[in-house]
Amino acid sequence: MSHFRAWLALIVLGVVIFGIVFFISEQIRMRTTEFAVTDRRVVLKRDLFSADVQEITLDSIEGSSIRQGLFGRIFGFGHLSINGRGETHIAFPVMAHPATFRAHAERTKPSGGSA
């Protein structure tokens, strides 16, 4: 019986420690990830110690896709991918209201014509 308690304590402690480490790493990822739609481009910036910046100019956007599971549809979160001309592609991490972000990028996109 004492072996069972020891193993049970080890498993519970391992799950708790894993949960804490996972929670902290996700908090760091969320706080060091920024995305924005400006009047010229869509920008994704992430990483804590280095800078990983991806951007697509608004007039280069050719399409986008949203991926949401059941809970994502219920609670309003999901993955957004924006495709530009050629090989240009930005895959955003899980975000709140990806359809709203995509709609804002589409509204900001310049309409035809050349400057």
C-alpha positions as CSV (number, residue, x, y, z in Angstrom):
1,M,0.0,0.0,0.0
2,S,2.8,2.4,0.7
3,H,4.3,1.9,-2.8
4,F,0.9,2.8,-4.2
5,R,0.8,6.1,-2.2
6,A,4.3,6.9,-3.3
7,W,3.6,6.4,-6.9
8,L,0.3,8.2,-6.7
9,A,2.0,11.2,-5.0
10,L,4.7,11.2,-7.7
11,I,2.2,11.1,-10.5
12,V,0.1,13.9,-9.0
13,L,3.1,16.0,-8.3
14,G,4.4,15.5,-11.8
15,V,1.1,16.5,-13.3
16,V,0.9,19.6,-11.1
17,I,4.5,20.7,-11.9
18,F,3.9,20.0,-15.7
19,G,0.7,22.1,-15.5
20,I,2.5,25.0,-13.8
21,V,5.4,25.0,-16.3
22,F,3.0,24.8,-19.2
23,F,0.9,27.7,-17.8
24,I,4.0,29.9,-17.3
25,S,5.3,29.2,-20.8
26,E,1.9,30.0,-22.3
27,Q,1.7,33.2,-20.4
28,I,5.1,34.2,-21.6
29,R,4.2,33.3,-25.2
30,M,0.9,35.3,-25.0
31,R,2.6,38.4,-23.5
32,T,5.4,38.4,-26.0
33,T,3.2,38.0,-29.1
34,E,1.8,41.1,-30.8
35,F,-0.3,41.4,-34.0
36,A,-1.7,44.4,-35.7
37,V,-3.4,45.8,-38.8
38,T,-2.0,49.2,-39.8
39,D,-3.0,51.3,-42.7
40,R,-0.3,49.6,-44.8
41,R,0.3,46.1,-43.5
42,V,-0.6,43.1,-41.3
43,V,2.1,42.5,-38.7
44,L,2.9,39.5,-36.4
45,K,5.7,40.0,-33.9
46,R,6.8,37.4,-31.4
47,D,9.6,36.0,-29.2
48,L,11.0,37.1,-25.8
49,F,14.7,37.4,-26.4
50,S,14.9,37.8,-30.2
51,A,12.6,39.5,-32.7
52,D,10.6,37.4,-35.1
53,V,8.6,39.9,-37.2
54,Q,6.4,38.8,-40.1
55,E,4.4,41.2,-42.2
56,I,2.3,41.3,-45.4
57,T,1.4,44.6,-47.1
58,L,-2.4,44.9,-47.3
59,D,-2.4,45.1,-51.1
60,S,-0.5,41.8,-51.3
61,I,-3.1,39.8,-49.4
62,E,-4.7,37.2,-51.6
63,G,-6.6,35.2,-49.1
64,S,-7.0,34.0,-45.6
65,S,-8.4,31.1,-43.6
66,I,-9.7,30.6,-40.1
67,R,-9.5,27.3,-38.3
68,Q,-11.8,26.8,-35.2
69,G,-12.8,23.7,-33.3
70,L,-16.0,23.3,-31.4
71,F,-14.7,25.1,-28.3
72,G,-13.2,27.8,-30.5
73,R,-16.5,28.5,-32.1
74,I,-18.3,28.6,-28.7
75,F,-15.7,30.8,-26.9
76,G,-14.5,32.8,-29.9
77,F,-10.9,31.8,-30.5
78,G,-9.0,30.1,-33.3
79,H,-6.1,30.1,-35.8
80,L,-5.9,32.7,-38.6
81,S,-3.7,32.2,-41.7
82,I,-3.2,35.0,-44.2
83,N,-1.8,34.3,-47.6
84,G,0.0,36.9,-49.7
85,R,1.4,36.8,-53.2
86,G,3.9,34.0,-54.0
87,E,5.2,32.2,-50.9
88,T,4.2,34.9,-48.4
89,H,2.2,33.4,-45.5
90,I,1.6,34.4,-41.9
91,A,0.2,31.7,-39.5
92,F,-1.0,33.5,-36.4
93,P,-1.1,31.6,-33.1
94,V,-4.4,31.0,-31.3
95,M,-6.1,34.4,-31.1
96,A,-9.4,35.7,-29.8
97,H,-11.9,36.7,-32.5
98,P,-9.9,35.8,-35.6
99,A,-12.8,36.6,-37.9
100,T,-12.9,40.2,-36.5
101,F,-9.2,40.6,-37.1
102,R,-9.6,39.3,-40.6
103,A,-12.5,41.6,-41.3
104,H,-10.5,44.6,-40.0
105,A,-7.7,43.7,-42.4
106,E,-10.1,43.4,-45.3
107,R,-11.8,46.8,-44.4
108,T,-8.4,48.5,-44.2
109,K,-7.2,47.0,-47.5
110,P,-6.9,49.6,-50.3
111,S,-9.5,49.2,-53.0
112,G,-8.0,48.8,-56.5
113,G,-6.4,51.8,-58.3
114,S,-2.8,52.8,-58.2
115,A,-1.1,55.6,-56.4
